[in-house]
């Protein structure tokens, strides 16, 4: 036996012994062996197929699959794949797809790497987000899922869609890259719904923020919102809108808004804060250029809306989300209220606006400060504009902001209306009644309110002007000046009427009193309370003075006194000379058409014609009004003349051109006071020629039979 055969025998015996030991150690086995597991080949191109399994990766992600196919180029395909991971906030995120392709070259077996998921790709989170797309790429290096096709997502009441998307599973942020559309369904009460569209949209779920970029457009039940970009802040459960931040060409519109309520807002940037219900707007902040930043309020059907503009606006709204309860404006503020059937258009400009109102009535008062300008356009019944300027303005607003109810101006106030211009420390204005009151002249050292047109200036402690009726009432320290035509403002409208001809039209005329009432319809200016009128040396004083601006008449009543410079022409061709004439009576009347100046009631006039007392004295002036032509005295006249003559009677006439006095009476007397004694002449008709110093009685030369010497004490009678 060779050693080889011996070795084979030894090995065979050893195997038999090992089999026997093994049999007795584990017992008898079934005689029919089990069927082997056969894995079917789903893709002949695969070099390796793996049955269902789960991969646990180093970053904590797990990947479950029903089959894994490996190819010669290093690719691997996971079928019926389920990726489970968590974001940085602890939310569980599950990504499912019919298959996931791991790209070549092969990556670390402990990492998923770059994969392409195909077929019914779906992302769900533990807090309710559900995202669907047909195909997506995923990288476990950055945790971002990318899709180029249509993407749809839902979470409770929130849903959206778009073309192309990215989902950052670590930050839980979803972006819809094109044709973005997001819908927030209504709540249980049927409110809070919105539909938003934009070029792209991003849902930052941890921050509860929805970003809309590129032509953002939002539709709600009663309004539309547009902007280049918008950021919508949602409640913690993403069910309600709490705030909207609009940027670039922002606009909010409420078609069909009720009159007086918010109808539109526009600005470069707008921030909107919503009530707890997520439906009604409570606050809005607007900012941009003053020309493009504004808030509009709706008007009655067919009417123009109301508009407030400023570089910055802050709006407070009532619970209905439409009625303004507060409004703040800063920089280049403008409030524009359109004209109505009974009101002109009104515009207010200022640096600052603060307005307040109530939840039921809306804005009812407003304060403007900083370079205030109020402008009122022409109504049908008049021409031009009314313009006021001041440091500040307080106004009351009509219901639904239908206009300005009242206005209170303060600080260097100016008010113009056609030819009228008012200036005062303060002023109030009632647009409905068209009544302006200038005030603030209580301090003796301070300037008085002033009202002027192209003809007259009035200063007083308070001035009230009814603009349409042209009725003026000035009260307290009244001072007025009638200016000559040559000093009137260039381009001013000529005012009809003129001064009394006994005054000089080319010189200013001054009048002071305690009170002035001017009736523009009747062209009457009535001064009362210590009235004084003067021009140069000519002065009229009385309790009251009335000037008829249209006819040039003048009346002074209540202890009237006058000092006038009247010309006296003794004879034709003689040089005229201005002489002072002083008169007093209970009343003074000047009628310009008749050139008649009358002193009525206990009249007393002293002038070149003599010292005359009578119940009534009338002086007739020449056509120019400043030269006396004739004088008449009535009832119980007493005339003391130059040369020591005293005439008494019932009536006295004096002719300037002949210097002749004609006296009548029953009887008429003339008393002569001479150095050698006194003589009295009596008759019924007496003529005294001043130039020749001759007397005619009853139409004849002096009749000595009617003349008798008398004691010089007779002159006192």
C-alpha positions, 0 to 999 in steps of 0.5 A: 500500500502506498502512502497515498492510499493510506492517507485516503483511508485515514481521511475517510475514517475520520469523516465517518467518525465526525458524521457519527459524532455530529449525528448523535450530538444534534439528533435525527434530521428530516429526510426532505431538505427545505426549498432554497429562496430564489430572488427573481431578476427584475433588470437583467442589466443589474449586476446585483439585486438586494431583497427588501432592506433598511439602510441606517446612515451616519447622519441618522437618516434611514432609507427603507426599500423593497429592492436595490439594484446595482449596475456596472457603472456604479449606479444603484436604484432603490425601489419603493423607497422611503427616506426618514429624517428629522429637521433641526426642530425635531420634526420627522420628515418622510420622503417616499418615491417609487424609486431613488437613483444613486448616481455614479460614481459610487459614494460612501455606503454609509451615506445616501449621497445624491439621489434622483427620486422618480414617480409619485414623490411625496414629502410628509412631516410630522406636523402635517405638511404634505408635498407631492411632485413627479420627480425630484433630486435629493442630496443628503449633504445639504438636505435639499430636495429639488424638483423641476416639474409641478409641485403641490403641497398642503398643510391643514388649511394651507395649500399651494402649487408651482412649477419647480421647487426646493425643499430644505428638510433641515430648515423646513423651508419650501420654495415654489420656483415658478407659477406659484399659487398658494391658497389659505382656505376659510376657517370654520366661520367662513373667514380668513381665506386668501389666494396668492400668486407670484413668480416664486413663493417660499414657505418658511415653516418654522418662522410661519412666513410665506414669501411671494416674489415677482408680481405678488397678487393676493385675493381676499373676500373683499380686497386685492393686494399687489406688490413686487414682493410680499411677506405673509406672516401666519399664525403658529398653526399656519391657519391665519394671516397675522401680517403682510409686508409688501415691497415695491409698487404695493397696492391694496384695493377694496372694490365696492367699499362703502362710502367713507370707508377704506377703498385703496392704499398704495405705496412703495412699502405697505405693512398690514396687521390683521386682527385675531380672526386673520380676516379684518385689517387693523393697522396699516403702515405705508411709506414711499414718495409722497406722490405715490403713497396714499390712502383712498376712501370710497365716495357715494356712487358716481362721486369722486373718492377722498385721498390722503397722501404723504411720504409715510402714513399709519392707519388704524382701523375699526374691527370691520377692517374698513372704517378708519379710526386714526391716521398719521401722516408724515412728510408732504401730507396732502388731503384731497376732498372732491367737490359735491353738489353743495361743497367745493373741492378742498385740499390741505397740505402740511408736513404732519397730519394726526387724525382721530375718529370712532369705530362707528363714524370713522375719522371726525377730526384732524390736526395738520402742522408744519407749513399748512396750506388749505385750498378751496376750489371755485364753486359755480357761483364765484371765481378763483380759489380760497387759499389759507396758510398757517403753522397749524390747522385743526379741522372737523370732518363730516361723516364719511369724510364728505368735507371739512366741517370747520377749520381752526388755523393758528400761527401766522395765518393768511387767507385769500379769496379773490381780492380779499386777503386776511392776516391774523395770529388765529382764524376759524373758517366755516366752509358751509357758511363761507364765514371767516373769523380772524382773531388773536389780537388780544395782546396790546403789543401784538399785531392785530388781525388784518383784512384787506382788498385792493381798496381798503385795509381793516385791522381789529381784535377780531374780524368776521367776514361772510365771504359769499355775502361780502359782509364784514364785522370787525370788533375791538380797536378797529382801524381801517385805511382806504387806499388811493388808486395809485397804491393798489396792488398790481393786477388787483380787480377794481372795486366799484365805488368811491370816497366822498368827493369832499375828501381827496381820492388820491390820498389815503383815508383813515377810520378808527372805531370800536366796531365796524360792520360792512355790508358788501351788498349795500356797500355800507361801512358802519363804524360805531363806538368812538368813531374817527375819520381823517385825511390830512387835516380833515377829521370827522368824529362821532359815536357812529360813522357810515360810509357808502362805498358805492355812492360816496355818501357819509353819515356821522351820528351821535355828537358829530364833530368835523374839521374840514379843509374846504376851498373858498373862492370869493369871486370868479378868477380869484385864487382858491385857498383852503380854509379850515371849517369846524362843525358839530351837530347831533348828526352829519350827513354828506350826500355825494350826488348833491355835493351836500354836507349837512349838520343836523340837530344843534348844529354849529359850524365855524369857518370862513363864512362865519360862526353859525349855529342853527338846528340844521346847517347845509353846505353845498360844495363844488363839483370837485367836492372841496370848495364850498359854493353855498351854505344854508342854515335853518331854524333859529339861526345865529351867525357871527360874522367878521366885522362884528356882525351877528345875524339871528333869524329863521333861515340864512343863506350864504353864497361864496362867490358873492360873499353875500348873506341872505337872512329871513325871519319874523323878524330877522336881526343884524347886530353891529358891534362898532368901537363907537357902540352897537346898532341893531337892524330889524326886518323880515328879509336882510341881505348882508354883503360881506365884500362891501360891508353893506346891509339891505333890509326888506329889499332896500338899502339900510333904512335908518328908521329901522336901525336903532342903537342898542346896548352892546350887551344885546349881542349876547341874545 
